[in-house]
Amino acid sequence: MANPQFFSIENNGIGITSFNEDMYIRIKFHQQHRGTRYYRLRCFHKNGDYAPSDFPVTYIYLGAYKTAPEYNYTVSFKIINAFPSFQMLFETYNYTAQLRPTVVLQSSTDPNFSTYETSSETHLIDIRISGGNFEPIWSQPTWMDTLYDTNAGVRTLTGSSRKGVQGFSVIRFEFSRATGRYNTTIDKYSINISNAFSASYTPQEMAAAGWKVYLRLPEYPKLYGNNISVTFSVEDSRGFVHTYLAYFSVIEYQQPLLTEDNTHRQGGTGSTLVLDLKGKWKGSPLTLICESITSYEQGLDTPHATLTPVITAPDNSFAYTATWEGITFDPNKSYTINIVLNDTVQTVTISITVTVGIPVIAIRRNRVGINNPDPQSDFDVSGEIFQNGFPVMGYIRDIADTTVNLNNYKDTGIYVYSAGQGSVVSNFPNGNTNTNLIMQVTSAKRLANGNYYLFGVQKAWYSTAGDEYVRTFDVGGFTAWKKVTVT
């Protein structure tokens, strides 16, 4: 049996957080000679281990220790030096944070190891580097809104070039060039913006982009808030990552838009146009003006007429209602109306259409149309038909409310419900089954003591199963659903 005996390495090896700080290794061994001897580890590549094939023989000098042959020893040695040095090894192998060669233990009476003894036992030793001292050298990227200097509305809303405006701004992130430590190269730069995008770029791609990455807020219209996180990172060829976490703000903003357009021909068919518009916008501290309202005959680029109205814009809404005086709009032609609004952040053009004037009654090819200029049957009505002030049976609408309660549908007509349109349904037949439903409502009112009293019938069909149900209602409420069966 060779001397010394090399039993084990605790924690498998050496953990290095800095090449400039003391390093230790703890080993268990036996020395058959009494007295003080010097110790070193001989590291080398051996087929089957995890060291590079060209790993050089490396000596790790542990210093002296006094022993007696009656005992086994477990000792934490402070490493005196290594040859080649650990720094030189990791600069050579700049793609890994761990070297794992084979190792034997040697002892000598001479600190220069002119003669020595070597263990017959071998182990694998991990030489590992970790921590911030090995991460790339890099400074945190900066950012700014590219529109801050040129847009007065953006400056009014944000007051800082480091903030953005919801759905409008373009934020430019400027990256600095990172430097790898101990001969590493930089593999990639990354950015991760909460609720927006993540991307990685090679150094070549970053250089081609001028070391700039853009967040275009029009592509993320729902992104706003005071603490939007952004993570920047750079990774080197060894896999070490330097990361910064930062936060920036995007100020809430609503660009001007129409919420209601009741623009129409006076009388429904005439040549006089009535503008009737409502909308919403950001509001204070911005100001809203209407730069122009211009009409165009459809198919033509030449303006038909132009207005420069003053609109009312209290709070976050605006409205404009007026007759377009002195201008004739041919009932046989359709028109496009462009409304140009400016809220100091941007100028927005909103387009609406005025259709050909439709006569109340049209007679074509021995057919009569009501609100329909081109009747397709003998009597063709566009709209609801009422008798004695109450609607005649016909399709009313799809039921597409968030919460659907069939008790709320008492007007005469036919309704259609598609499964899942409502998150909650109630008073449906057969235990509120959320499935496709067709419902017919027949309602009537009778006059008693000067007041109208409501009575009615609901019939419902589950279109998938074909089951039919019926119930009645009056001023006191609804009866229970009953399934209709045919025997």
C-alpha positions as CSV (number, residue, x, y, z in Angstrom):
1,M,0.0,0.0,0.0
2,A,1.4,3.3,-1.1
3,N,2.0,6.2,1.3
4,P,0.3,8.5,2.1
5,Q,-3.1,7.0,2.0
6,F,-5.7,9.4,0.4
7,F,-9.2,8.7,1.8
8,S,-11.4,11.5,0.5
9,I,-11.9,15.2,-0.3
10,E,-14.7,16.9,1.6
11,N,-17.2,18.8,-0.5
12,N,-15.5,17.3,-3.5
13,G,-12.9,20.0,-3.9
14,I,-12.2,23.8,-3.9
15,G,-14.8,26.6,-4.1
16,I,-13.3,29.9,-5.4
17,T,-15.1,33.2,-5.1
18,S,-12.0,35.3,-5.8
19,F,-8.5,34.6,-7.1
20,N,-7.2,37.2,-4.6
21,E,-8.6,35.6,-1.5
22,D,-7.5,32.7,0.6
23,M,-8.6,29.3,-0.6
24,Y,-9.0,26.1,1.4
25,I,-9.4,22.3,0.9
26,R,-10.3,19.7,3.5
27,I,-9.0,16.2,3.0
28,K,-8.9,12.9,5.0
29,F,-5.6,11.0,4.8
30,H,-3.1,8.8,6.7
31,Q,0.6,9.2,7.0
32,Q,2.8,6.2,8.1
33,H,5.7,8.4,9.1
34,R,5.9,10.4,12.3
35,G,6.7,14.0,12.3
36,T,6.2,17.0,10.0
37,R,5.8,16.6,6.2
38,Y,4.8,18.8,3.4
39,Y,1.8,18.0,1.2
40,R,0.6,18.7,-2.3
41,L,-2.1,17.5,-4.7
42,R,-1.1,16.4,-8.2
43,C,-4.0,17.0,-10.6
44,F,-4.0,15.5,-14.1
45,H,-6.3,14.3,-16.9
46,K,-7.2,10.7,-16.9
47,N,-9.5,8.9,-19.4
48,G,-13.0,8.8,-17.9
49,D,-12.7,12.0,-15.7
50,Y,-14.3,15.3,-16.6
51,A,-11.1,17.4,-17.2
52,P,-10.3,18.7,-20.7
53,S,-8.2,16.3,-22.7
54,D,-5.3,18.9,-22.7
55,F,-5.6,19.7,-19.0
56,P,-2.0,20.3,-17.8
57,V,-0.5,18.6,-14.8
58,T,-1.2,21.0,-11.9
59,Y,0.3,21.0,-8.4
60,I,-1.7,22.4,-5.5
61,Y,0.7,23.1,-2.5
62,L,-0.9,22.6,0.9
63,G,2.0,23.3,3.3
64,A,3.2,21.3,6.3
65,Y,1.4,19.1,8.8
66,K,2.7,17.1,11.7
67,T,1.3,13.5,12.0
68,A,1.7,10.2,13.9
69,P,1.1,6.8,12.2
70,E,-1.5,5.8,14.9
71,Y,-4.1,8.2,13.5
72,N,-6.1,9.2,10.5
73,Y,-6.4,12.9,9.9
74,T,-9.0,15.2,8.4
75,V,-7.4,18.6,7.9
76,S,-8.5,21.9,6.3
77,F,-5.4,23.1,4.4
78,K,-5.0,26.7,3.4
79,I,-3.7,26.5,-0.2
80,I,-0.2,28.0,-0.4
81,N,-0.2,28.2,-4.2
82,A,-1.0,26.3,-7.4
83,F,1.1,25.8,-10.5
84,P,-0.2,26.6,-13.0
85,S,-2.3,29.1,-11.1
86,F,-6.1,28.7,-10.9
87,Q,-6.4,32.0,-12.7
88,M,-4.3,30.8,-15.5
89,L,-6.3,27.5,-15.7
90,F,-9.7,29.3,-16.0
91,E,-8.3,31.9,-18.4
92,T,-7.3,28.9,-20.6
93,Y,-10.6,27.2,-20.2
94,N,-12.9,30.2,-20.5
95,Y,-16.0,28.2,-21.4
96,T,-16.5,26.5,-18.0
97,A,-16.9,27.4,-14.3
98,Q,-15.7,24.0,-13.1
99,L,-12.6,21.8,-13.8
100,R,-12.8,18.2,-12.5
101,P,-9.4,16.4,-13.0
102,T,-8.1,13.3,-11.3
103,V,-5.9,13.9,-8.2
104,V,-3.4,12.1,-6.0
105,L,-1.9,13.1,-2.7
106,Q,1.9,13.5,-2.4
107,S,4.1,14.1,0.8
108,S,7.7,15.1,1.2
109,T,10.2,16.1,3.9
110,D,11.4,18.8,1.5
111,P,9.1,21.8,0.8
112,N,10.5,21.8,-2.7
113,F,9.5,18.1,-3.1
114,S,12.9,17.0,-4.4
115,T,11.8,13.6,-3.3
116,Y,8.2,12.6,-2.4
117,E,5.8,9.7,-1.9
118,T,2.5,9.4,-3.8
119,S,-0.8,7.9,-2.8
120,S,-2.1,4.9,-4.7
121,E,-5.7,6.2,-4.2
122,T,-7.1,8.7,-6.7
123,H,-10.1,10.9,-6.5
124,L,-11.9,13.5,-8.7
125,I,-11.5,17.0,-7.5
126,D,-13.9,19.9,-8.3
127,I,-12.2,23.2,-8.8
128,R,-15.2,25.6,-9.0
129,I,-15.5,29.4,-9.4
130,S,-18.7,31.3,-8.5
131,G,-20.0,34.7,-7.5
132,G,-19.9,38.3,-8.6
133,N,-16.2,38.5,-9.0
134,F,-16.5,36.4,-12.1
135,E,-19.5,38.0,-13.7
136,P,-19.0,40.3,-16.7
137,I,-18.2,44.0,-16.0
138,W,-21.2,46.0,-17.1
139,S,-23.1,49.1,-16.3
140,Q,-26.9,49.3,-16.1
141,P,-28.7,50.3,-19.4
142,T,-30.5,53.7,-19.4
143,W,-33.8,54.6,-21.1
144,M,-35.8,57.6,-22.3
145,D,-39.0,58.4,-24.2
146,T,-37.9,59.3,-27.7
147,L,-40.9,61.7,-28.0
148,Y,-40.3,63.6,-24.8
149,D,-38.3,66.4,-26.4
150,T,-40.6,66.9,-29.4
151,N,-44.1,66.4,-28.0
152,A,-45.6,69.0,-25.6
153,G,-48.4,66.7,-24.6
154,V,-46.0,63.9,-23.6
155,R,-44.0,66.4,-21.5
156,T,-47.3,67.6,-19.9
157,L,-48.3,64.1,-18.9
158,T,-45.0,62.6,-17.8
159,G,-42.8,65.5,-16.7
160,S,-39.8,63.2,-17.2
161,S,-38.1,61.7,-20.2
162,R,-37.8,58.4,-18.2
163,K,-41.5,57.9,-18.3
164,G,-43.8,56.9,-21.2
165,V,-47.3,57.6,-22.3
166,Q,-49.7,54.6,-22.6
167,G,-50.2,53.3,-26.2
168,F,-48.2,56.2,-27.7
169,S,-44.6,56.6,-26.6
170,V,-41.5,54.8,-27.9
171,I,-39.0,54.0,-25.1
172,R,-35.4,53.6,-26.1
173,F,-33.1,51.5,-23.9
174,E,-29.4,52.2,-24.4
175,F,-27.0,49.3,-23.6
176,S,-23.4,49.7,-22.8
177,R,-20.7,47.2,-24.0
178,A,-19.9,44.5,-21.4
179,T,-16.4,43.1,-20.7
180,G,-15.8,39.5,-19.8
181,R,-13.5,38.7,-16.9
182,Y,-10.6,36.3,-17.0
183,N,-10.6,35.9,-20.8
184,T,-14.3,35.2,-21.2
185,T,-16.2,36.5,-24.2
186,I,-19.7,37.9,-24.1
187,D,-22.4,35.6,-25.5
188,K,-25.6,37.6,-25.3
189,Y,-27.4,40.6,-23.9
190,S,-31.0,40.2,-22.8
191,I,-34.0,42.4,-21.8
192,N,-37.3,41.3,-20.2
193,I,-40.1,43.8,-19.8
194,S,-43.0,42.8,-17.6
195,N,-46.2,42.3,-19.6
196,A,-44.4,43.3,-22.8
197,F,-41.6,41.3,-24.4
198,S,-38.4,39.4,-23.7
199,A,-35.5,39.2,-26.2
200,S,-31.8,38.3,-26.4
201,Y,-29.2,39.6,-28.8
202,T,-25.7,38.6,-29.7
203,P,-23.0,41.3,-29.4
204,Q,-23.0,41.5,-33.2
205,E,-26.7,42.1,-33.3
206,M,-26.5,44.8,-30.6
207,A,-23.7,46.5,-32.4
208,A,-25.7,46.5,-35.6
209,A,-28.7,48.1,-33.7
210,G,-26.4,50.8,-32.3
211,W,-26.7,49.3,-28.8
212,K,-30.3,50.3,-28.6
213,V,-33.5,48.3,-28.0
214,Y,-37.0,49.9,-28.4
215,L,-40.2,49.4,-26.5
216,R,-43.0,50.7,-28.9
217,L,-46.0,51.2,-26.6
218,P,-48.5,51.3,-29.4
219,E,-47.8,47.6,-29.7
220,Y,-48.7,47.1,-26.0
221,P,-51.8,49.3,-25.5
222,K,-52.7,47.8,-22.1
223,L,-49.2,48.5,-20.6
224,Y,-49.2,51.2,-18.0
225,G,-48.5,51.8,-14.3
226,N,-45.9,53.2,-11.9
227,N,-43.7,50.1,-11.4
228,I,-43.2,48.2,-14.6
229,S,-40.3,46.0,-14.1
230,V,-37.5,45.6,-16.6
231,T,-34.6,43.1,-16.2
232,F,-31.4,43.6,-18.1
233,S,-28.7,40.9,-18.2
234,V,-25.5,40.0,-20.0
235,E,-24.1,36.4,-20.1
236,D,-20.5,35.4,-20.9
237,S,-19.0,32.3,-22.5
238,R,-18.6,30.7,-19.1
239,G,-22.3,31.1,-18.3
240,F,-21.9,33.8,-15.7
241,V,-24.7,36.4,-15.8
242,H,-24.7,40.0,-14.6
243,T,-28.2,41.2,-14.0
244,Y,-29.9,44.5,-13.2
245,L,-33.6,44.9,-12.1
246,A,-35.1,48.3,-12.7
247,Y,-38.6,50.0,-12.8
248,F,-40.1,52.6,-15.0
249,S,-43.5,54.3,-15.3
250,V,-46.0,54.5,-18.1
251,I,-48.7,57.2,-17.6
252,E,-52.3,56.2,-18.3
253,Y,-53.6,57.7,-21.5
254,Q,-56.8,57.5,-23.7
255,Q,-56.5,58.9,-27.2
256,P,-59.7,60.7,-28.5
257,L,-62.3,58.3,-29.9
258,L,-66.0,58.2,-30.7
259,T,-68.3,56.4,-28.4
260,E,-71.5,57.4,-30.1
261,D,-72.3,58.6,-33.6
262,N,-75.9,59.7,-34.4
263,T,-75.0,61.8,-37.4
264,H,-77.9,61.7,-39.8
265,R,-79.8,63.3,-42.6
266,Q,-82.4,65.7,-41.3
267,G,-85.7,63.8,-41.5
268,G,-83.8,60.7,-42.3
269,T,-83.9,61.3,-46.1
270,G,-83.1,64.9,-46.7
271,S,-80.2,66.9,-48.1
272,T,-79.4,68.6,-44.8
273,L,-76.9,66.9,-42.5
274,V,-77.1,66.9,-38.7
275,L,-73.8,66.2,-36.9
276,D,-74.3,64.4,-33.5
277,L,-71.1,63.1,-32.0
278,K,-70.0,62.0,-28.6
279,G,-66.6,60.6,-27.4
280,K,-64.0,60.3,-24.7
281,W,-60.4,61.3,-24.3
282,K,-57.7,61.6,-21.6
283,G,-58.9,64.9,-20.1
284,S,-56.9,67.2,-17.8
285,P,-54.1,68.3,-17.9
286,L,-54.4,68.0,-21.7
287,T,-56.6,70.2,-23.8
288,L,-58.8,69.1,-26.7
289,I,-59.7,71.0,-29.9
290,C,-61.4,70.0,-33.1
291,E,-59.1,71.2,-35.9
292,S,-61.7,70.4,-38.6
293,I,-64.7,68.4,-39.8
294,T,-64.4,67.8,-43.5
295,S,-66.9,66.0,-45.8
296,Y,-66.0,64.1,-48.9
297,E,-68.3,62.6,-51.5
298,Q,-67.3,58.9,-51.5
299,G,-64.9,58.1,-54.2
300,L,-63.6,61.7,-54.4
301,D,-60.5,63.3,-52.8
302,T,-61.7,66.9,-53.1
303,P,-63.5,68.2,-49.9
304,H,-67.2,68.8,-50.2
305,A,-67.3,71.1,-47.2
306,T,-65.2,72.0,-44.1
307,L,-66.1,73.2,-40.6
308,T,-63.8,74.4,-37.8
309,P,-66.2,74.0,-34.8
310,V,-65.7,74.6,-31.1
311,I,-66.5,71.4,-29.2
312,T,-67.3,71.0,-25.6
313,A,-65.0,68.7,-23.7
314,P,-65.7,68.5,-20.0
315,D,-63.9,66.0,-17.9
316,N,-63.0,62.9,-20.1
317,S,-65.8,63.3,-22.6
318,F,-66.6,65.5,-25.6
319,A,-69.7,66.2,-27.7
320,Y,-70.7,68.1,-30.7
321,T,-74.2,68.5,-32.1
322,A,-75.1,71.0,-34.9
323,T,-76.8,71.2,-38.3
324,W,-74.4,71.7,-41.1
325,E,-75.8,75.0,-42.3
326,G,-75.7,76.1,-45.9
327,I,-74.4,72.9,-47.3
328,T,-76.4,70.4,-49.5
329,F,-75.7,66.7,-49.2
330,D,-77.2,65.0,-52.3
331,P,-79.6,62.2,-51.0
332,N,-78.5,60.0,-53.9
333,K,-74.9,60.1,-52.8
334,S,-73.0,58.9,-49.7
335,Y,-70.4,60.9,-47.9
336,T,-67.3,60.3,-45.7
337,I,-66.9,62.7,-42.8
338,N,-63.4,63.2,-41.3
339,I,-63.2,64.6,-37.8
340,V,-59.7,65.8,-36.9
341,L,-59.1,66.1,-33.1
342,N,-55.9,67.2,-31.3
343,D,-55.3,66.7,-27.6
344,T,-51.7,68.1,-27.7
345,V,-50.3,64.5,-27.5
346,Q,-51.4,63.6,-31.0
347,T,-53.8,64.5,-33.9
348,V,-56.4,61.8,-34.5
349,T,-58.6,61.5,-37.6
350,I,-62.0,59.8,-37.0
351,S,-64.0,58.8,-40.1
352,I,-67.8,58.3,-40.3
353,T,-70.1,57.6,-43.2
354,V,-73.3,59.2,-44.2
355,T,-75.3,56.8,-46.5
356,V,-77.6,57.5,-49.4
357,G,-80.9,59.0,-48.2
358,I,-83.4,56.2,-47.7
359,P,-87.0,57.1,-48.3
360,V,-89.5,56.0,-45.6
361,I,-91.7,54.3,-48.2
362,A,-90.2,53.0,-51.5
363,I,-92.1,51.4,-54.3
364,R,-90.0,49.3,-56.6
365,R,-91.1,46.7,-59.2
366,N,-94.6,46.5,-57.7
367,R,-93.1,46.0,-54.2
368,V,-93.4,48.2,-51.2
369,G,-90.4,48.9,-48.8
370,I,-90.6,50.6,-45.4
371,N,-87.2,52.1,-44.6
372,N,-85.9,49.9,-47.4
373,P,-85.1,51.4,-50.8
374,D,-84.9,48.0,-52.5
375,P,-87.7,45.7,-51.3
376,Q,-87.2,42.0,-52.0
377,S,-90.8,40.9,-51.3
378,D,-94.2,42.4,-51.8
379,F,-94.0,44.1,-48.4
380,D,-90.4,44.5,-47.0
381,V,-89.9,46.2,-43.7
382,S,-86.5,47.2,-42.2
383,G,-87.1,47.5,-38.4
384,E,-89.7,46.4,-35.9
385,I,-93.4,46.2,-36.6
386,F,-95.7,47.4,-33.9
387,Q,-99.5,46.9,-33.5
388,N,-101.5,49.0,-31.1
389,G,-98.2,50.3,-29.7
390,F,-96.7,46.8,-29.0
391,P,-94.2,44.8,-31.1
392,V,-95.3,42.0,-33.3
393,M,-93.4,38.7,-33.0
394,G,-90.0,38.7,-34.6
395,Y,-86.3,38.3,-33.9
396,I,-85.1,40.8,-31.3
397,R,-81.4,40.0,-30.5
398,D,-78.8,37.6,-29.3
399,I,-78.5,37.4,-25.5
400,A,-74.8,38.2,-24.9
401,D,-74.8,39.8,-21.4
402,T,-72.2,39.1,-18.7
403,T,-74.9,38.0,-16.3
404,V,-78.0,36.5,-18.0
405,N,-81.3,36.3,-16.1
406,L,-84.2,35.2,-18.2
407,N,-86.6,37.1,-15.9
408,N,-85.3,40.3,-17.6
409,Y,-86.7,39.5,-21.0
410,K,-90.4,40.3,-21.2
411,D,-90.7,42.2,-24.5
412,T,-92.4,40.3,-27.3
413,G,-89.9,38.7,-29.7
414,I,-87.5,35.9,-30.3
415,Y,-84.1,35.7,-28.5
416,V,-81.1,33.5,-29.0
417,Y,-78.5,32.5,-26.3
418,S,-75.2,30.8,-27.2
419,A,-73.6,28.6,-24.6
420,G,-71.0,30.4,-22.5
421,Q,-72.0,34.0,-23.6
422,G,-72.9,34.7,-20.0
423,S,-70.5,33.9,-17.1
424,V,-73.6,33.4,-14.8
425,V,-77.1,32.3,-15.9
426,S,-80.2,32.2,-13.8
427,N,-83.9,31.3,-14.2
428,F,-83.0,29.0,-17.1
429,P,-85.1,25.8,-17.6
430,N,-83.9,22.5,-16.2
431,G,-81.5,23.7,-13.5
432,N,-79.8,26.7,-15.2
433,T,-78.0,24.6,-17.9
434,N,-75.6,26.9,-19.7
435,T,-76.3,25.7,-23.2
436,N,-77.7,27.0,-26.5
437,L,-81.2,28.3,-26.0
438,I,-84.0,29.8,-28.2
439,M,-86.7,31.8,-26.4
440,Q,-89.9,33.2,-27.7
441,V,-91.7,35.9,-25.6
442,T,-95.3,36.9,-26.0
443,S,-96.4,39.8,-23.8
444,A,-99.6,41.8,-23.4
445,K,-100.8,44.7,-21.3
446,R,-104.3,45.4,-20.2
447,L,-105.6,48.7,-18.8
448,A,-107.2,48.6,-15.3
449,N,-107.9,51.5,-13.1
450,G,-105.8,53.8,-15.3
451,N,-102.7,51.5,-15.0
452,Y,-101.2,49.0,-17.4
453,Y,-100.7,45.4,-16.1
454,L,-98.2,43.1,-17.8
455,F,-99.0,39.5,-18.6
456,G,-96.9,37.2,-20.8
457,V,-95.6,33.8,-21.9
458,Q,-92.1,32.5,-22.3
459,K,-91.3,29.5,-24.4
460,A,-87.8,28.1,-24.5
461,W,-86.1,25.4,-26.5
462,Y,-82.6,23.8,-25.9
463,S,-81.5,23.6,-29.5
464,T,-79.1,20.7,-28.9
465,A,-81.5,18.4,-27.1
466,G,-84.7,19.8,-28.7
467,D,-86.5,20.0,-25.3
468,E,-89.2,22.6,-25.0
469,Y,-90.3,24.4,-21.8
470,V,-92.9,27.0,-21.0
471,R,-93.9,29.4,-18.2
472,T,-96.0,32.4,-17.7
473,F,-95.6,35.8,-15.9
474,D,-97.6,38.7,-14.7
475,V,-97.0,41.6,-12.4
476,G,-96.6,39.2,-9.5
477,G,-93.7,37.3,-11.0
478,F,-93.0,34.1,-13.0
479,T,-94.4,30.6,-12.7
480,A,-92.0,27.6,-12.7
481,W,-90.8,26.2,-16.0
482,K,-92.7,23.2,-17.2
483,K,-91.3,20.7,-19.8
484,V,-93.6,20.2,-22.8
485,T,-94.0,16.6,-23.6
486,V,-96.0,15.0,-26.4
487,T,-97.5,11.5,-25.9
